[in-house]
Each structure stands twice: as structure tokens, then as C-alpha cells.
Amino acid sequence: MAQNKLFIGNLSFRATEDELSELFGQHGELEEVKIILDRETGRSRGFAFVTFVEEPAAQEALVLDGNSVSGRDIRVSIATERPRRPAGGNRGNRF
């Protein structure tokens, strides 16, 4: 997986993508800023991903770990790919 994508955790539900773009954009050109939303409510799930055009900028932006955004200290780390869950839900479990 590319090392130019950061995971932003402990994000305030009030934080905006524009706010993250302004903060992380100070470290390099951004490709995408995406706050992850709950499918049912449309509210923030409290984390986001920030993708930089170049890897060195993402590495530099790791210094933002612990900075306050909308009143909460964010956690910043290199994003890792989560294993895919099988499609189809819970078919194998019969109660």
C-alpha cells in the first residue's frame, strides 16, 4: 500500500474536511481529504483519511499527531489496509 495516505483518528464530530485540508495542506499537496460518515445517520464516525500527492509530504505531516482539531487531540498515522470481509454478511451462522 502507498505510504502517502494517513489515518486521522480521535476526530471531533464537528471537524470538517476544509479544516483538515487547511491543516494538512501546510505539509504538501493533497490528493484527497475524506471524513468517514456513518451510512445510516450521515454523521462523522470520528476518523478520516488524508492522501498526499507525494509520500515525503505524508511522512512530514506525521508531526501533527497530538495536535488539537475542533477541540480534540487527533491521532495521525500511516493508513494500513484493512482485510476485506467476505461479501454477503452473516450467512454461515445459523441460530
Secondary structure as GFF3:
##gff-version 3
##sequence-region A 1 95
A	DSSP	beta_strand	5	9	.	.	.	ID=ss1
A	DSSP	alpha_helix	17	24	.	.	.	ID=ss2
A	DSSP	three_ten_helix	25	27	.	.	.	ID=ss3
A	DSSP	beta_strand	30	37	.	.	.	ID=ss4
A	DSSP	beta_strand	44	52	.	.	.	ID=ss5
A	DSSP	alpha_helix	55	61	.	.	.	ID=ss6
A	DSSP	three_ten_helix	62	64	.	.	.	ID=ss7
A	DSSP	beta_strand	68	69	.	.	.	ID=ss8
A	DSSP	beta_strand	72	73	.	.	.	ID=ss9
A	DSSP	beta_strand	75	78	.	.	.	ID=ss10
###
